[in-house]
Amino acid sequence: MGQLKMIFDAEATPVPLLNMPHGFSLHAVSPAECGKYLALRQTINWHWQEQDFVNYQAKILPDGLFVMIDDATGKFAASAGAETSDFKDHPEIAVLGWVLTDPMYKGHHLGKNVSIAAMHKCLSLGYRRISLLTDDFRIPALKTYLGLGWQPWLYENDMPERWAKIAANLKITCDSMRCLPKKPYFFK
């Protein structure tokens, strides 16, 4: 069973505005901050080594790995990456990747805001569409993405049923999610 995929189409959907929560700052991560980034990943048991971070830098768009910093402590509280395409045949589609929030900061909407920052980075570099991968059980994240205008992509045969379950869990209709078919209109 493959991961869920979603698409944000800036030609069809207004790009959300960044609304910084009080007490937090937005920051683009530098290679020298590897240790702080790895510590953030460990808060949700996504363990990486320094070499994983180095390898990831090749996929990140320039100044495209964002973190929300707790102003009181200087701690990295959430992150998201603006990345190059995962689609060999469609390099014009950027990626929103590795969105994560330290559980200690739950409820501050940091994942939402750091995602918006990464989306704006993609769009500032000329990308008009962005994709992401996620999982069925990440209901709060799915609710956030849908609220930001992301569309489920029904790229495999099991996707309609899986998204119908998610819609039921969120108490919304499937139609309200504006699902994209297996071959979206922008794949020529």
C-alpha positions as CSV (number, residue, x, y, z in Angstrom):
1,M,0.0,0.0,0.0
2,G,1.6,3.3,-1.1
3,Q,1.6,6.5,0.7
4,L,-1.1,9.1,0.1
5,K,-0.2,11.9,-2.3
6,M,-1.6,15.4,-2.4
7,I,-1.2,18.3,-4.8
8,F,-1.3,22.0,-4.3
9,D,-2.1,23.8,-7.5
10,A,-1.3,27.6,-7.2
11,E,-3.0,28.2,-10.6
12,A,-6.3,27.0,-9.1
13,T,-6.0,27.8,-5.4
14,P,-5.0,30.9,-3.6
15,V,-1.8,30.5,-1.7
16,P,-2.3,30.8,2.1
17,L,-0.7,33.7,3.9
18,L,1.8,33.0,6.6
19,N,0.5,33.9,10.1
20,M,3.3,33.7,12.6
21,P,2.3,32.5,16.0
22,H,3.4,34.7,18.9
23,G,6.7,33.5,20.5
24,F,8.1,31.8,17.4
25,S,10.4,32.9,14.5
26,L,10.7,31.4,11.0
27,H,14.3,30.5,10.0
28,A,16.0,28.8,7.0
29,V,18.3,26.1,8.3
30,S,22.0,26.2,7.4
31,P,24.2,23.2,7.1
32,A,25.9,24.3,10.4
33,E,22.6,23.7,12.2
34,C,22.5,20.0,11.5
35,G,22.6,19.0,15.1
36,K,19.6,21.1,16.1
37,Y,17.7,19.8,13.1
38,L,18.5,16.1,14.0
39,A,17.4,16.8,17.6
40,L,14.0,18.0,16.3
41,R,13.6,14.9,14.2
42,Q,14.4,12.7,17.3
43,T,11.4,14.2,19.1
44,I,9.1,12.2,16.9
45,N,11.4,9.2,16.5
46,W,12.5,10.0,13.0
47,H,16.2,9.3,13.6
48,W,18.7,10.5,11.0
49,Q,22.5,10.6,11.1
50,E,24.5,13.5,10.0
51,Q,25.1,11.9,6.6
52,D,21.3,11.7,6.1
53,F,21.1,15.4,6.6
54,V,24.0,16.0,4.2
55,N,22.3,13.9,1.6
56,Y,19.0,15.7,2.1
57,Q,20.6,19.0,1.4
58,A,20.9,18.0,-2.3
59,K,17.1,17.7,-2.5
60,I,16.3,21.0,-0.8
61,L,15.7,24.1,-2.8
62,P,18.0,27.0,-2.0
63,D,17.3,28.2,1.6
64,G,14.3,25.8,1.5
65,L,14.5,23.9,4.8
66,F,12.5,25.9,7.3
67,V,12.1,25.7,11.0
68,M,10.0,27.5,13.5
69,I,12.2,28.5,16.5
70,D,10.8,28.9,20.0
71,D,12.0,32.4,20.7
72,A,12.2,31.8,24.5
73,T,14.5,28.7,24.2
74,G,16.1,28.9,20.7
75,K,14.9,25.3,20.2
76,F,13.8,24.1,16.8
77,A,10.0,23.4,17.2
78,A,8.8,22.4,13.7
79,S,10.2,22.0,10.2
80,A,9.3,21.6,6.6
81,G,11.3,21.3,3.4
82,A,10.8,22.9,0.0
83,E,12.2,20.2,-2.2
84,T,12.9,19.4,-5.9
85,S,10.6,17.1,-7.7
86,D,10.0,13.5,-6.9
87,F,8.6,13.0,-10.5
88,K,11.3,12.2,-13.1
89,D,8.9,13.1,-15.9
90,H,7.6,16.2,-14.2
91,P,10.4,18.3,-12.7
92,E,8.1,21.3,-12.7
93,I,6.3,19.9,-9.6
94,A,8.1,20.8,-6.3
95,V,7.7,18.9,-3.1
96,L,6.7,19.8,0.4
97,G,8.7,17.3,2.5
98,W,9.5,16.2,6.0
99,V,6.9,18.3,7.8
100,L,7.3,17.7,11.5
101,T,6.5,19.3,14.9
102,D,8.0,18.5,18.3
103,P,5.0,17.1,20.3
104,M,5.8,19.6,23.0
105,Y,4.5,22.3,20.7
106,K,1.3,20.7,19.7
107,G,-1.6,23.1,19.2
108,H,0.5,26.1,18.1
109,H,-0.2,25.4,14.4
110,L,3.6,25.4,13.7
111,G,3.3,22.6,11.1
112,K,0.8,24.6,9.2
113,N,2.9,27.8,9.2
114,V,6.2,26.1,8.4
115,S,4.4,24.3,5.5
116,I,3.1,27.6,4.2
117,A,6.6,29.0,4.3
118,A,7.9,26.1,2.3
119,M,5.0,26.5,-0.2
120,H,5.9,30.1,-0.6
121,K,9.5,29.2,-1.3
122,C,8.5,26.8,-4.0
123,L,6.3,29.4,-5.6
124,S,8.9,32.1,-5.4
125,L,11.2,29.9,-7.5
126,G,8.6,29.5,-10.2
127,Y,6.9,26.2,-9.3
128,R,3.1,26.4,-9.7
129,R,2.4,22.9,-8.3
130,I,3.6,21.2,-5.2
131,S,3.2,17.6,-4.1
132,L,3.5,15.8,-0.8
133,L,3.5,12.3,0.6
134,T,1.7,11.4,3.8
135,D,-0.1,8.6,5.6
136,D,-3.7,7.6,6.3
137,F,-3.3,7.8,10.1
138,R,-2.0,11.4,10.1
139,I,-5.5,12.8,10.5
140,P,-4.5,16.2,12.0
141,A,-1.9,16.8,9.2
142,L,-4.5,15.7,6.5
143,K,-7.0,18.2,8.0
144,T,-4.4,20.9,7.9
145,Y,-3.4,20.2,4.3
146,L,-7.0,20.1,3.1
147,G,-7.6,23.4,4.9
148,L,-4.7,24.9,3.0
149,G,-6.2,23.9,-0.3
150,W,-4.3,20.7,-1.0
151,Q,-6.1,18.1,-3.1
152,P,-5.9,14.3,-2.6
153,W,-4.5,12.6,-5.7
154,L,-6.2,9.3,-6.5
155,Y,-3.1,7.9,-8.2
156,E,-3.7,4.2,-7.3
157,N,-6.8,2.1,-7.4
158,D,-7.1,1.9,-3.6
159,M,-7.0,5.7,-3.2
160,P,-10.8,6.5,-3.5
161,E,-11.7,4.1,-0.7
162,R,-8.8,5.3,1.5
163,W,-9.8,8.9,1.0
164,A,-13.5,8.1,1.6
165,K,-12.5,6.7,5.1
166,I,-10.4,9.9,5.8
167,A,-13.4,12.1,4.8
168,A,-15.7,10.1,7.1
169,N,-13.2,10.5,9.9
170,L,-13.0,14.2,9.3
171,K,-16.8,14.4,8.9
172,I,-16.6,16.0,5.5
173,T,-17.7,14.9,2.0
174,C,-15.4,13.4,-0.5
175,D,-16.6,16.1,-3.0
176,S,-15.4,18.8,-0.7
177,M,-11.8,17.4,-0.9
178,R,-11.7,18.1,-4.7
179,C,-9.8,14.8,-5.4
180,L,-7.6,14.7,-8.5
181,P,-7.9,11.7,-10.8
182,K,-5.2,9.1,-11.6
183,K,-4.0,11.3,-14.5
184,P,-4.5,14.9,-13.4
185,Y,-5.2,17.6,-16.0
186,F,-1.7,19.1,-15.6
187,F,0.1,15.9,-16.5
188,K,0.3,16.2,-20.3
